[in-house]
Amino acid sequence: MEFGSDEKGRWGNNSPVHENTMAEGLGNPGPDDLKITAVSLVGAEGLEIVDSYVVLIKTKNSLGYGPEWPPPKEHLAWAGVAMKDLKPATGAILAPNAGVDIWNVVLHLRRPDLTKQAKYESVRVDYEVKGRRYFKKSAMRLELGCQSGCQ
């Protein structure tokens, strides 16, 4: 599986909100299907996953980060998908993909306390191929500012 970008990157946002969207690219270069068994945050502080989804993107545009949930219709349209196309990640079977088609893991994140910074170091996707277990971590991290001075 290929996951996220090859370079260490950071998404940041200083406008604090309780619910966020984060999506990163997943690739299955094949030749076999893979089954996602879990999605989790690594090094998370002040953020939790409400739900995780996968969607096959038909354009070159990932859903990326958004300071709201659900993702705005224009972001979905930009990526060539609709909310109905998002399927639960855990248990999802990803067929090998090529060309511009790429899967996105889409996270619905909740941030309970806006007075504290929130972050995670990476997203971890556990998966199986032909009964063997593997995992990948994304290279992207997320850092969110806080409301009127951090505690």
C-alpha positions as CSV (number, residue, x, y, z in Angstrom):
1,M,0.0,0.0,0.0
2,E,1.1,3.5,-0.7
3,F,-0.2,6.1,1.9
4,G,0.0,9.9,2.0
5,S,2.8,11.8,0.5
6,D,6.5,10.8,0.4
7,E,7.5,13.9,2.2
8,K,6.9,14.8,5.8
9,G,4.3,17.6,5.7
10,R,2.1,19.5,8.0
11,W,-1.5,20.7,7.7
12,G,-2.3,23.5,10.0
13,N,-5.3,25.7,10.9
14,N,-5.6,28.4,13.4
15,S,-9.4,28.8,13.3
16,P,-10.6,26.4,16.0
17,V,-13.6,24.3,15.3
18,H,-15.0,21.2,16.9
19,E,-15.3,19.0,13.8
20,N,-12.7,18.6,11.0
21,T,-12.2,16.6,7.8
22,M,-8.9,15.2,6.9
23,A,-8.2,13.0,3.9
24,E,-5.1,11.4,2.5
25,G,-4.4,9.3,-0.5
26,L,-4.2,5.6,-0.4
27,G,-2.8,3.5,-3.3
28,N,-3.1,-0.2,-3.8
29,P,-0.5,-1.0,-6.5
30,G,-1.7,-4.6,-6.4
31,P,-1.8,-7.2,-7.7
32,D,-4.2,-8.3,-4.9
33,D,-7.1,-6.7,-3.1
34,L,-6.4,-5.4,0.4
35,K,-8.8,-5.2,3.4
36,I,-8.6,-2.3,5.9
37,T,-8.8,-3.6,9.4
38,A,-8.3,-0.4,11.4
39,V,-7.7,3.3,11.1
40,S,-6.1,5.2,14.1
41,L,-4.2,8.4,15.0
42,V,-0.6,8.2,16.1
43,G,0.5,10.8,18.7
44,A,-2.9,12.4,19.0
45,E,-3.5,15.1,21.5
46,G,-6.9,16.7,21.7
47,L,-8.3,15.0,18.6
48,E,-10.3,11.8,18.2
49,I,-11.6,9.9,15.2
50,V,-15.4,9.9,15.1
51,D,-15.6,7.9,11.8
52,S,-13.3,6.9,9.0
53,Y,-14.2,6.3,5.4
54,V,-12.7,5.4,2.1
55,V,-13.6,6.7,-1.3
56,L,-12.3,6.2,-4.8
57,I,-11.3,9.5,-6.2
58,K,-11.7,9.9,-9.9
59,T,-9.7,13.1,-10.4
60,K,-6.2,14.1,-9.4
61,N,-7.6,16.0,-6.3
62,S,-7.7,14.6,-2.8
63,L,-10.3,15.9,-0.4
64,G,-7.5,17.1,1.9
65,Y,-8.2,19.1,5.1
66,G,-11.3,21.1,5.9
67,P,-12.3,22.8,9.1
68,E,-15.8,21.3,9.1
69,W,-17.8,18.1,8.9
70,P,-19.2,17.0,6.6
71,P,-16.9,18.1,3.8
72,P,-18.5,20.9,1.8
73,K,-20.2,19.9,-1.5
74,E,-17.7,22.0,-3.5
75,H,-14.7,20.0,-2.0
76,L,-16.5,16.7,-2.8
77,A,-17.3,17.9,-6.3
78,W,-13.6,19.0,-6.8
79,A,-12.6,15.4,-6.0
80,G,-15.3,14.0,-8.2
81,V,-17.3,12.3,-5.4
82,A,-20.4,12.8,-3.2
83,M,-21.1,11.9,0.5
84,K,-22.9,8.8,-0.6
85,D,-19.7,7.5,-2.2
86,L,-17.9,7.4,1.2
87,K,-17.9,3.9,2.7
88,P,-16.8,2.9,6.2
89,A,-13.0,2.3,6.1
90,T,-12.9,-0.7,8.5
91,G,-13.7,-3.8,6.5
92,A,-13.4,-2.0,3.2
93,I,-11.8,-4.0,0.3
94,L,-9.6,-1.9,-1.9
95,A,-9.0,-3.3,-5.4
96,P,-5.7,-2.5,-7.1
97,N,-5.9,0.9,-8.7
98,A,-3.9,2.6,-11.4
99,G,-4.0,5.8,-13.4
100,V,-5.6,8.8,-11.8
101,D,-7.9,6.7,-9.6
102,I,-6.7,6.8,-6.0
103,W,-8.4,5.9,-2.8
104,N,-8.7,8.5,0.0
105,V,-9.0,7.6,3.6
106,V,-11.3,10.3,5.0
107,L,-11.4,11.1,8.7
108,H,-14.2,12.7,10.6
109,L,-12.3,14.3,13.5
110,R,-13.7,15.7,16.7
111,R,-11.9,18.2,18.9
112,P,-13.6,18.5,22.3
113,D,-11.6,21.4,23.8
114,L,-11.0,24.5,21.7
115,T,-8.8,26.1,24.4
116,K,-6.0,23.6,23.8
117,Q,-3.9,22.9,20.8
118,A,-4.7,19.7,19.0
119,K,-2.5,17.5,16.8
120,Y,-1.6,14.1,15.5
121,E,1.7,12.9,14.1
122,S,0.3,10.5,11.5
123,V,-2.6,8.4,10.5
124,R,-2.1,4.6,10.8
125,V,-4.0,2.2,8.5
126,D,-3.9,-1.5,9.4
127,Y,-4.7,-3.9,6.6
128,E,-4.6,-7.5,5.3
129,V,-3.5,-9.0,2.0
130,K,-4.1,-12.7,1.5
131,G,-4.5,-13.2,5.3
132,R,-1.2,-11.4,6.1
133,R,-1.3,-8.3,8.3
134,Y,0.4,-5.0,7.6
135,F,0.2,-1.3,8.4
136,K,1.2,2.0,6.9
137,K,1.6,5.4,8.5
138,S,1.0,8.6,6.7
139,A,3.8,11.2,6.3
140,M,1.4,14.1,6.9
141,R,0.7,15.5,10.4
142,L,-2.0,17.9,11.5
143,E,-1.6,20.8,14.0
144,L,-4.6,22.9,15.0
145,G,-4.4,26.2,16.9
146,C,-6.6,27.2,19.8
147,Q,-9.2,29.8,20.7
148,S,-7.9,33.0,22.3
149,G,-4.5,31.8,23.5
150,C,-3.6,28.2,24.3
151,Q,-3.5,26.6,27.6
